[in-house]
Amino acid sequence: MQASSNVSTLVFPRKPHIKTSHIRPPISTRSFDWSAVDDSTYDGPGSPIGHGATEREAIDDLLEQLLERSDTGIGTGIAMDIGQ
């Protein structure tokens, strides 16, 4: 019997250099407490920024945005295992 895994594999042309920040803005929702950016491609407004109540949620949000961006060339290359 094979054990099930909670690991997803995402494929990138290069490994993102993810930088996270714990912000806790003065708002009632905690959905924006953490932010995440790909430090190797972030260049200000318009760049993808992941947000979440936890660091993991912010990273997941950023990775989803990076996968959706057609101009990044993301879709083939380095595989990253993302655990929960």
N, C-alpha and C positions, 0 to 999 in steps of 0.2 A: 504494500500500500504506500502511495506517495503522499507526503505531507503537503498541504496547501500552503501557499506563500502569499503574503501581503506586499509583494515587491512588484513594482511596475518598471519596465525598461523604456527609457526615452532615448532617442538617437539624435545626436547633434554632430555637425561637421567639426566642431571643436568643443572642448569642455568649457562651459561658462565659468567665469570667475565671479561667484555670487557673494555680494556684500549685503549684510542685513543690519537693520537698525531698530532699536526698541524706542518708539517715539512717545506713546501715550498722549495723543493730542487731547485738548480739553473739550471733548465732545462726549455725549452720553453713550454711544456705542463703542464697544471694544474691538470692532471689526477692522480698525485701522491702527492698532497698537504696534504692529510690526510692518516694516517695509523691506523689500528686497530688490536689488538691481544687479544686472550683469556689469560689473565694474570695467570689464574690457571693452564694452560697447556703449555704455551710458554716456550720452553727450547733452543732457539737459532736457528741456521741455520736448515732449513727443516721444521720448525714449520709454520703453516698457518699465513699469514699476509694479511689483507685486505687493499686495496688501493682505493682511490677515490678523486675526485675533492672537495667533501664535506665530512663532518663527517659521514652523513647518508650513502653515497655511500661506504665509507670504511667499515662501520659496516655491510652493506648488503653483500659486497664482502667477508668479513671474515665469516659470517654465512653460505654463500653458500659453501665456502671451507670446513668448519667444517662438513656440511651435507654430503659432498662428501667423507670425510675420513672414511674409513671402520674401522680403528683401534681405533677410538674414541668411538665407540659404539653408536654414535648418531643415532637417529631414533625413539626412544620411551622414554617417560618420561615427563618432564616438558614442558608445552606449553607456548610459548612466542608470544604475539601479536605484530606485527611489523607494525606501522603506517607510513604514508608518510609525 
